[in-house]
Amino acid sequence: MLNTLKAIAIAIALGFAFGHVAHAHSFYSSVCCGGRDCAPVPVDVVRETVDGIYITPRGTTLPPRFLPWGDQKIKKIPTDADISDEERASWHICTAGGKPDGLLYCAYRPDSGF
């Protein structure tokens, strides 16, 4: 019985340790992300133009949201961010609760683009 309890305790501790590391990216600003508000998005969610970006939330009937270049909500992914090349090439969107129709906090732009 004692060995079973020890095994359960170790499993729980490892789950918390590794689950926390994988849960959120360290480069997201605390202003933009409460630990579950930000994520990379598919390429068709953000459309770049010379004037700014249009964010079209998936799974909603909301019209695209427009952010002009220079808007403080648009942030650049830091060059020293410890993320994969695939994540670095994607837009990351931060919304309330991470929901497509949630209040837009920030948009992290990839290295490429305007």
Secondary structure, 3 states (H helix, E strand, C coil): CHHHHHHHHHHHHHHHHHHHHHHCCCCCCCCCCCCCCEEECCHHHEEECCCEEEECCCCCCCCCEEEECCCCCEEECCCCCCCCHHHHCCCEEEEHHHCCCCCEEEEEECCCCC
